[in-house]
Amino acid sequence: MKVNGCDCTIVIKTSHHEFDVPYSEETIREAVSVLQEKASIEGDGNCKAITKKSGVTGCVVTPLTLSNSSLMLYLAMGSAGKPVYVSETRSMYRYSLNLLPLEDTDYFDLIQDRGIERRVFEQCRIKSFELRFEREQAVKLKLDICGERSPTAYLYTDTYERATGERFNSNHVNYLINGLEYINIYGLTINVKKEGDTKTEIWINRVLIKDKEIPANIEELVITARLMRDKYEYRHFGVFRITLKRLVAVSDETNVNNADAVIGPIRYYVSGGISTEVFTSGEEILQ
């Protein structure tokens, strides 16, 4: 990616894998806190301030692709179970990802290359994330990153594997609510906060259709995204699946004063568990 004529690169590095993230936006920077002391009387005395460097902050927004979706979802969720071999394939494995609080998630390193400056942020974690599905758009994941270590200069001249392959598109996403498929969902956003504990909210934008209204209480929501061109192996298309349990409607902000088709948002709170299934061509990608 080029910004102001300079090549800008973000690289995610774990113990077994590293790759260049095809981001659409990044704000990674050193976190700085300021302690300011003001004069006790207006116009009298000196104002002082102390700055303290406290690690890393910022976010990365990336489209999910065939090559990066497994690792990016693993970092967002926090942990991965043991790989399970997929029968009738050569080297495809299925992982079950578990959503964990910030304190229990795995670390990773982030390398930032802005042309004239190359820095590494060590022992980063994901404090919150947002996964967005919107019709006619690529599936995008926003990762809010935190860490306690200040960045250091990265002096190596390594080259990294570019994230390639087809991008997941929201037009090829299926939504099952309590076992029934809903084709009137225009967009869906999952928002997860992981500090202290996990708190998950979901916004569902749906087109109002008679006799196809989404229930206020959802026992199970299954979101399945598929690729239509690229594939892991012959007859096995790229796929990831997110399952959410026990959704409770918090608010319905639909405005029906419209002569055309009505698209209205409903906000849900997730009171049950969240799990994700991803597939990789190898059993050590996420370990």
Helices and strands as residue ranges (DSSP letters): E 2-3, E 6-7, E 9-13, E 18-20, E 25-26, E 29-37, E 48-57, E 59-63, H 69-77, E 78-80, E 84-85, E 93-99, G 102-104, E 108-113, E 118-134, E 140-146, E 152-153, G 170-172, E 173-177, E 180-181, E 185-193, E 199-207, E 217-233, E 236-252, E 263-270, E 274-280
